[in-house]
Amino acid sequence: MLEQPAFGRRLKALRLERGLTQAAVAEGGVSTGYLSRLESGARPPTARAVEFLAARLGVPVAAFEATSEPHSLAQIIAAVSSAPEEDRHPEALADVLAEALRAEPGADVALRWQGLWLLARLRSAEGRYEQERMLLEELVELNDRMGVAELSVRTRARLSRCAQTLGDNAAARAHALAAYQRAEGLGVADQVAVLQVLVSAEAEAGRLAEARGHADQWCALAEPLGGAAWVRALWASATVAIRQADYAAARDALENALRRADPREDLVLWLRLRLAAASLYLQVSPAATEQARAMLDEVAPVTELTGTELHRQQLVTLRAHLAFEEGRIEDARTLCARIDEAGLRLSFRDRVRFQALRGQLAILRGDVEEGTRTLNELAEQAQQALNVELAAEVWRGLARALADAYGSDDHDAASRPRAGTSR
């Protein structure tokens, strides 16, 4: 009999291959909690449990022995791709697929490409962006061997997005430009997808005029498509406009996107757009705190029910930013304390903004030296990432925090709303 954690991996692979949920397998014999611990390797299996599980899965008990025939990469890819929605836990699925890829390093190129592509998506959903980046870089090499233009463009577009999330804006723009150059002559959907990452990469690199031009090109292509494609284009246009301090244009594009986003068509996009809208409302001058609060209140139940850990972190950090802008300093501190920085899954920009908030809170607490050092380091990081606009935002926050700290007898300034905001 296989020992843990090998037994758990075999059990999960068999279950996923049959498209079964944990509840379906456990019914009538074991609890779902016990089954989950078996699959994770946290509990050793009993002989009785093995017999029950073998019967439920329609396999002999020998399937759990070390000499059992291993599952092929193709079988694992099919099993992971078809896993029931209610059982799509990225970490568990990714581990099963990663093991299958390691077991078949010499698999057919097209099959390996499919497995790596799927695994990269799962690692992204987990927030493991460094692992995602390595997988996508291997995919770029496979693309060069396969010579399929569409796959080359799509992989480079995703690699650009991943690099940007990690704060490597120079690489993000280089990958996006490479995808843009290769996208000529491809379908509208591929061109739209490439413009999406190119606009974002240019904006993060401080090339706002170029980003605005490509955002206009993206909107022109996406408007006839309607639906989610048009919503994403409007969202990007609003983001670039805000960074150019064109708040009127930003509000128009953002509110147009919010009206058009349909949760029945794409619930995840609807959720992400409202989180992004709350963030943008807090970045305009003066901060639109009432609109930001409305967005967060609307999206909170959906985030708790169906959101990922990344979405939940975004919700908590945005609530902290909102509390800070409204002068509820202790609430902001409490919310920040809920986030374990060691497990942060935020993008580079959101991570810098969150850590900058903590630096401002430190200054208001009286730790002026510590907070000032933190904010200066963050601004330097943003500059090194070619994000001058983000660096300027951090320095403005430093100046405001110092003014508040030295302009009040109470370092916390907890009773005063932030400048330009309302309670």
Helices and strands as residue ranges (DSSP letters): H 6-17, H 22-26, H 32-40, H 47-57, G 61-64, H 73-81, G 85-87, H 90-103, H 109-126, H 129-146, H 149-165, H 169-182, H 188-204, H 208-222, H 227-243, H 247-260, H 267-283, H 289-306, H 309-325, H 329-337, G 341-343, H 348-365, H 368-384, H 388-406
